[in-house]
Amino acid sequence: MEKDASKNEILEAISEFSSHIDKQYGNLKFEIVGIKKEIVGIKTLMVTKDYLDEKLGDLRGDLVVLMRKEDTKVGKLIEILKRRKVITEIEEKEILSMEPFAKLFI
């Protein structure tokens, strides 16, 4: 009889343990579904490298265009200053040979 009782106790313990594991598995499964939904949401909002590279390239191009316009204005200003003899030809060449759009004088 004692063997039967211990077998029943073992089976009962296994049953309780199994029920406990099933509950934990259910909770874990529920959490994983929630995490998957969050990841999908993040992916839809995430910026891709290609998109970012394209936008940075566009921005760089726009900045170069603006800088070229400013360089044209500076060139015109230097021309006027030289014509009015405010700066010398050496100073003109020195200024125009500066970056970002240096002019070479040969």
C-alpha positions in Angstrom: 0.0 0.0 0.0 2.8 2.3 0.8 4.2 1.8 -2.7 0.8 2.7 -4.2 0.7 5.9 -2.1 4.1 6.9 -3.2 3.3 6.2 -6.8 0.1 8.3 -6.5 2.1 11.1 -4.8 4.7 11.0 -7.6 2.0 11.1 -10.2 0.3 14.0 -8.4 3.5 15.9 -8.2 4.2 15.3 -11.9 0.7 16.5 -12.7 1.1 19.7 -10.6 4.5 20.3 -12.2 3.1 19.8 -15.7 0.2 22.3 -15.0 2.7 24.8 -13.6 4.9 24.5 -16.8 1.9 24.8 -19.0 0.9 28.1 -17.3 4.4 29.4 -17.7 4.6 28.3 -21.3 1.3 30.1 -22.0 2.5 33.3 -20.4 5.8 33.1 -22.3 4.0 32.5 -25.6 1.7 35.5 -24.9 4.8 37.7 -24.3 6.5 36.5 -27.4 3.5 37.4 -29.5 3.6 40.9 -28.0 7.3 41.3 -28.7 6.8 40.2 -32.3 4.1 42.9 -32.8 6.4 45.5 -31.3 9.2 44.4 -33.7 6.9 44.7 -36.7 6.0 48.3 -35.5 9.6 49.2 -35.2 10.4 47.8 -38.6 7.7 49.9 -40.2 9.1 53.1 -38.7 12.8 52.3 -39.1 14.8 54.2 -41.6 16.8 51.9 -43.9 20.5 52.6 -44.8 19.7 53.1 -48.5 17.0 55.6 -47.7 19.4 57.5 -45.3 22.2 57.4 -47.8 20.0 58.8 -50.5 18.7 61.6 -48.3 22.2 62.5 -47.1 23.4 62.6 -50.7 20.5 64.9 -51.6 21.4 67.2 -48.7 25.0 67.3 -49.7 24.1 68.2 -53.3 21.8 71.0 -52.0 24.6 72.3 -49.8 27.1 72.3 -52.7 24.6 74.3 -54.8 24.1 76.9 -52.1 27.9 77.1 -51.5 28.5 77.7 -55.3 26.0 80.5 -55.2 27.8 82.1 -52.3 31.1 81.6 -54.0 29.8 83.4 -57.1 28.8 86.3 -54.8 32.2 86.4 -53.2 33.8 86.4 -56.6 31.8 89.3 -57.7 32.5 91.2 -54.5 36.3 90.6 -55.0 36.0 91.8 -58.6 34.3 95.0 -57.5 36.9 95.6 -54.7 39.7 95.1 -57.2 38.1 97.4 -59.7 37.8 100.1 -57.0 41.4 99.4 -56.1 40.5 98.4 -52.5 42.5 95.2 -52.9 45.5 94.3 -55.0 45.7 91.6 -57.6 47.8 89.5 -55.3 45.1 89.8 -52.6 42.5 88.9 -55.2 44.4 85.7 -56.2 45.0 84.8 -52.5 41.3 85.1 -51.7 40.1 83.2 -54.8 42.6 80.4 -54.2 41.1 79.6 -50.9 38.8 76.5 -50.3 36.1 75.2 -50.8 36.2 76.1 -54.5 39.7 77.2 -55.1 40.6 78.9 -58.4 44.1 78.1 -59.8 46.1 80.9 -61.4 48.7 79.8 -63.9 
